[in-house]
Amino acid sequence: MKNKIELQTVKLATRRDRLFAFAIDMFILKQALALSALALGDFYARLNSWGKVLGALIALVYFGLGDSKLFGGQTLGKLAMGIRVADKHCEGISVQKSLVRSFWLFFRVTLNAPSFSSSKYILILFLEGFVFYSIWFLELYFFIVNRGTRQSLHDLIAGTFVIEAESKGEISFVNKKKAIYCSLVLVEFVFAGAICITLAAQKFGFDQSLKVQSQIQEALPVYSTSIRHSKTKREGDGTESGKKLSIRTCLKNNASDIKAIARQIGKIVSESGLASEDESCSLKICYNGYDLGILENYDTKSYSVGNIEQLEIMFTINSILDEAENKKE
């Protein structure tokens, strides 16, 4: 009874308030970065894949400082929702502890897309994606399971709580088994993940897709490429009507002749045998922009055809027409 009375005295923030506060903070960060891009857009563009690291650092500093005692444990989102971050004594936490608490977001932003371009890093790419989804899974898992303290994974690691702004007192009920819970869930999740990754790579050909991605990134001035197979459906009864191969690539900002690059991508994918004859194909090329992880802004060109061979032919015809037009001029 003692623990329950103290938890009633110290009012914990509701899950809804925490989610709304986080949404507000991310909206503010996006708007701030969008405004800064008006003056620093060229600088952001030159960063290419390092832009996500910069965006992650900005998020880390924002939450690391805002959630610390320097600002009363309140980012702008938490201030709007009337909640704050505190230790079990309802006191503000240090900047160092707040940075540790917020470090999960750094991983979330930087691991949002593959950052290695060589086929010899395929295993690392799998692990990178696995860690990315593990973070989200564990954050959600502890957020739901810890009903008594409402601590998510980053709260358990830092030993913090999110409480209503005016709450005072002592939280004596602390999940003493948190280390056991964390270790068991991590071990089980890593073990299950390793099996799933192996089976998925064999069944869906992820390893072949990653090899093609690495070929594109090694041969052309691009810093990220994603390839995805999906099934298309009819609009009426929802039955499957075909398969689709979607390719998305972001060019380095010193890249030129987008059509030539698109034609080469079509050729690489066509020769790889990755796409079947009955599989439609779409190619989206992003250029002249930046990706800060939190905020992305690009000019884009999209192409859609019946199959990958038609994509290559289309670019070849376009190239011939362009040359003919230039000669006339």
N, C-alpha and C positions, 0 to 999 in steps of 0.2 A: 504493500500500500504506500509505503514511503516514497518509492520511486515514482509511482503514478501521481502522487500529490505534487511532487517537485516538477514533473513534466507538465502538469496543468498550470503551475505558477509561471514557469518559463515556457512561453507559448512558442512552439515551433512553427516555422513558416509552412504553409500548405504547399503541396506539390504544384497546385495550380499557380500560386503566386510565384514560385520559383521558375516555372516554365515561362510565364509571362515576362518576368524580369529578364530572363536570358534572351527571349525574343526581342525585347526592347533594346537590350545592349547590342545584339547583333545588328539590328536595324540602324542604330546610331553609328556603329563602326562602319557599316557599308556606306552610309551617307557621308561620313567624314572622309573616307577614302575616295569616294566619288568627287567630292569637292577638292581634295588635294590633287586629284588627277588632272584638274584643270590647269594646274601650274606644273605638276611633276609627271604628267602623262608620258613624255618622252623618256624620262628616267625609268619609270616603271616598265616601259616597253623594252628597254635595253637589258633588263634583268632576266627576261625569258623565264626559265624554270625556277630561277632564284626568287622570283616574285612571290611565290607561295611561302618561302621562308621569311621574307620581309613581312608579309601579311600575318603570319603566325606569330612573329615577334611583337608586332603591334598589338595583337589580341592578348598575348601573354602579359605585356606591360600594362595594358588597360585593366585587365582583370586582376593582375598581380598587385597593382597599386590600389585600385578601387576597393578591392575586398579586404585590404589591410587596415590597420588602425589609423593609418595616415588620413584616410577618408571615412573613418567611422564604420568600416566594413561594408560600405555601400557603393556599388557602381551606380550609374544613373538609372539603370533598370531596377535595381533593388531599392533605390531611393523612391522611385515612382510607386513601387508596390509596398513600401513600408516594411521592408525586411532588411536584415544585415547578417554578415558572417561573424561568428564569435567562437571562442573556445568553450570548454565545459563550465567555466566560471562566468560566462556571458561577457567576457572581455574581448577587446579587439585583438587580432593576431598580427604578428610581425610581417614585414614585407617578404622576408625569406620564406616563411611558412605559406604565405599567400601565393607566392610564385610556384612553390611546390604543388599547392592545391590546384593551380590553374594550368599546370604543365600538360595535362591530358589534352587541352584544346590545341596546344602547339602540335602535338602528334596528329590530331584530327585534321588540321589544316594542311600540314606538310605531306601527309600520306594520302591525300585525296586522289592522287593519280600517280602512275609509275614515273620514277625519276631516273631510271637507268635505261640506257639505250642499246646495250650489247646483249646478245643472246646468252653469253656466259653468266649473266646476272638473272636468269629466269627464276632460279630458286629464290633469290632475294626478292624479286618482284612478287612472287607468291606470298612470301613471309610478310612483305610490306603490306599487301592487301589484307592478309590475315590479321595482322596487328591492328590495322585501321578498323576493321569490323569488330574485332574483339573489344576494343575500347568502347565502342557504342553499345555492344551487348552487355558488357559488365557494368557500365554506367547505368543502363536501364534496369538491369537485374537487381542491383543493390538499391536503386531508387524505389523499386516496387517492394522488394522483400523487407527492407528495414522500416517496418511500420512504426516501431517504437521511437527511433531517433530520426527517421527520414534522412539518413545519411546515404549519399551515393558513394561511388568508389573513391572519388577524389576527396570527399569528406572523411572517409575512413582512413585514407593514407595520411592526411594532414591532421586528423583528430579535431575536426571542426564541425560546427552545426550552423544551420541557417535558422534564425529566430526572428520573431517580430521585433521591429526596431526599438520599442520601448521596454522590452522584456528585461528583467534583471533577476538575479538569483544564482542557483547552482544546479547544474544538470549532473546528478550523481549516477543516473542510469546510463552506462556506456556499454556498448556491445563488446564485452570482453573476449568473445569468441571471433572477433572480426578477422584476426590473423588466420585462424583455422578456416573460416568461411572463404576468405580470399584465396588461400593457397589451394583448397580443394576445388573451388570453381576454376581457378586458373589451370591447374593440372588437368582436370577433366576436359576443359575447353580446348586446351592446346592439343591434347591427345586426340579428341574428336575432330578438331580442325585439321590435324595432319592427315588423318584418314580421309576426311572429306576432300581435302585438296588433291590428294593422290587419285581418288576415284573420279573426281570431277575433271581433272586434267586428262585422264584416260578416256572418259566417256564423251566429253564435249570438245576435245581437241584444243584445250586452252594452251597447251604447250606449243602446238603448231601456230596458233594465233600470235603468241608472244614472239615466236621466232620471226614471223612475218613483220610484226611491229618493229622488231630490232633491225631487220633488213632495211625497212623504210627509214628508220632513224639514223642508221649508219650511212646510207647512200644519199640522203637528201637533207637539206637544211631545215629540219624540223626538230622540235624539242619534246614533243609528246604525241603519241598516236594511240588510239583505242580502236579495237575491232570487236564487233559484237554480232552474234547470230541471234535472230529472233524469228518468231512465227507470226505471219500476218493473218488477220481474221476478216471474214465478211462482216459488213455492217449490220446485216439483218439478224440471222439466227446465231451469229457468233462462231460458226464452224470454221475450222482452219482452211485456209485457201492457198497457202504457200509459205515460202521461207524468204528471209531477207538478211542480207549482210550489210551492216552499217559500219562505215569507216569515218573516224573523226581525227583530224590531225591539226596541230597548231604549228605554224611556221615560225622559225626564228625571224626576228625583225629586220635582218639584213637579207632575207630571201627575196628573190625577184622572179619574174615570169611564173606566175601562179599556175597558168594553164599547163606549162611544161612540167611542173612538179606534179600536178594532178594526173597528167598522162603517165608519168613514170610510176606513180603510186598504183594506177590501174594496171600497168604492165607487171609490176612486182607481185601484186595480189593474184593476177590472172595466171602467171607462170608458177605460182606456189601451189596451185590446186586447192587452195583453201575454200574457194566458192564452187558450189556445184552448178551445173548448167541451168537447172530450173530455179536458181536462187536469184531474186532481184537484188540490186545493189544500189546503195546510196553513199555518196562521198561528201563530207562537209569539211571545208578548209577554213581555218581561222587565221587571220593575219592582221597586221597593223593594230596591235592592241596589247593587252597585258592580262596576266592572271595572278592575282594576289591571294588566291585561296578563298578569302572571304568575299572578294569581289572580282568579277571577270568581265572584261569589255573588249570585244573584237569586232572587226569587220569580217563577214563570212561570205563564202560562195558554196552553194549546194548543188549537187548533181544527182539525179536519180535515173536509172535505166533498168531494162529488163534483166540483164546479167552482166557479169564483169567484163566479158569480151566486148560487149556493146559500149561499155564505158571507155575502154581503151580506143575503140574505133571512133567514138564521138570526139574525143580529144584530138585524135589524129586529123579528122576532117576539119575541126575548128582551126587547128594549126595551119592547114593548107589554105583555108579560106582567109585567115588573117594575113598570111604571106602574100596571097594574091591581092588583097586589099591594099597592103603596104606598097606593092609594086605599082599599082594604079596611081597612088598618091605621089 
